[in-house]
Amino acid sequence: METATLIWGLIFSSIGIGYFIYGRRQSNMVARWCGLALILYPYLVTNTMAMVAVGVALMLTPRFIEL
């Protein structure tokens, strides 16, 4: 496994933990589910560029979608 993939996975998982905690405390389901997705998806995506693209998309999702 590439070092860049591991580092990006760590970064996005850490951001996901923050999103999940924020979503739980604010009762924001979009932030909570995006946080959970950010925590779990680095285990499934092995391409570094795809990982960054999906991570950025998941990070921007709560900004544009409100439930």
C-alpha positions as CSV (number, residue, x, y, z in Angstrom):
1,M,0.0,0.0,0.0
2,E,1.3,3.5,-0.8
3,T,2.2,5.9,1.9
4,A,0.1,8.6,0.4
5,T,-3.0,6.4,0.6
6,L,-2.4,5.7,4.2
7,I,-1.9,9.4,5.1
8,W,-5.0,10.5,3.1
9,G,-7.0,7.8,4.8
10,L,-5.9,9.0,8.2
11,I,-6.7,12.6,7.4
12,F,-10.2,11.8,6.1
13,S,-10.9,9.4,8.9
14,S,-9.9,12.1,11.5
15,I,-12.1,14.7,9.8
16,G,-14.9,12.1,9.7
17,I,-14.7,11.6,13.5
18,G,-15.2,15.4,13.9
19,Y,-18.2,15.4,11.5
20,F,-19.7,12.4,13.3
21,I,-19.4,14.0,16.7
22,Y,-20.7,17.4,15.4
23,G,-23.6,15.6,13.7
24,R,-24.5,13.7,16.9
25,R,-24.4,16.8,19.1
26,Q,-26.3,19.0,16.8
27,S,-28.8,16.3,15.7
28,N,-27.6,16.8,12.1
29,M,-28.2,13.6,10.2
30,V,-26.3,14.6,7.1
31,A,-23.2,15.5,9.0
32,R,-23.4,12.3,11.1
33,W,-23.8,10.0,8.0
34,C,-21.1,11.9,6.1
35,G,-18.8,11.5,9.1
36,L,-19.5,7.8,9.3
37,A,-18.8,7.5,5.5
38,L,-15.6,9.5,5.9
39,I,-14.4,7.1,8.6
40,L,-15.2,3.9,6.6
41,Y,-14.6,4.6,3.0
42,P,-10.7,4.7,3.1
43,Y,-10.9,0.9,3.7
44,L,-12.7,0.4,0.4
45,V,-10.9,2.9,-2.0
46,T,-7.3,2.0,-2.9
47,N,-6.6,4.7,-5.6
48,T,-5.2,7.8,-4.0
49,M,-6.8,10.3,-6.5
50,A,-10.2,8.6,-6.1
51,M,-9.8,8.7,-2.3
52,V,-9.2,12.4,-2.3
53,A,-12.1,13.1,-4.7
54,V,-14.6,11.0,-2.6
55,G,-13.3,12.6,0.6
56,V,-13.7,16.1,-0.7
57,A,-17.2,15.3,-2.0
58,L,-18.2,13.8,1.4
59,M,-16.8,16.8,3.2
60,L,-18.8,19.2,1.0
61,T,-22.1,17.3,1.2
62,P,-23.4,18.7,4.5
63,R,-22.7,22.2,3.2
64,F,-25.2,21.8,0.4
65,I,-27.7,19.3,1.7
66,E,-29.9,20.0,4.7
67,L,-32.6,17.7,6.2
